[in-house]
């Protein structure tokens, strides 16, 4: 398997990028969740130049309508922090799961129990391929109505709701803890039972399979295409992007990025509201022309 733990560095100018991997919220998208005309043009120009563009996001597949009009070429996106590779060609509501990297229910139950003990007051939601379920006390953080309101232990039981569907990730919310402190505490408590990260400004954590991340799934997709990490340019802004930015041959932290992201990336660009991704793509294409 292709490693997803390379340290950041500046690639040789002779290495022509073959793939652009970009996060969405806080990175490619503006704060109003739009894709600016300049960014649309930059993405199209990259594809026209033979550079594949992968959207790599923590969003579930059903939330990909924000970029469904901007799918080019392969039409694939990495969703759920690496838990799924999705073909977006069918448009909203008609996506197809190409690859699923699930969180085993046993691991999920262990993680829930460990986090309940370490951080009393934590409430949970369960993200599956086609279902979304939450505990009764889980706040209204998402613009959708959950399929079921039950304790996480019942949602994750072998005979629980949608038991035939893979679990992609667990969402864990704490009403009082500092987001970064909650992330550190959860990683220590859960250990190797799950991969723990966050992309929200609130104390909302995302738990995936032990080896599942944006980086590891991107590495798999690149290996299938014969693309090396040196040929990848990546963009991100939050802790769930750190591994991907570390792995890519050249990576950019947005002007609005979390400090951990700035430390992991090999370069910086301006904020998402200032079209930071588009600016870098334009520079890359100009240098390659």
Protein Blocks (a to p, Z undefined) as FASTA:
>chain_A
ZZfkbccddddfklccfbdcddfehplpcfkopacfklmmmmmmmmmnopacddddfbdf
klmmmmmmmcghjlpacehhhpaccdfknoghiaccfbdcdddfklmmmmmmmmmmmmgh
iacddddfkbccddfklccfbgcddfbdcdfklmmpmklghklbccfbdcdddfkbcfkl
mmmmmmmmnmmmbccddfbfbdcdddddfklcfklmmmmmmmmnopafklpccddfbfkl
mmmmmmpmbdcddfkbcfklmmmpmbdcddfklommmmmmmmmmmmmZZ
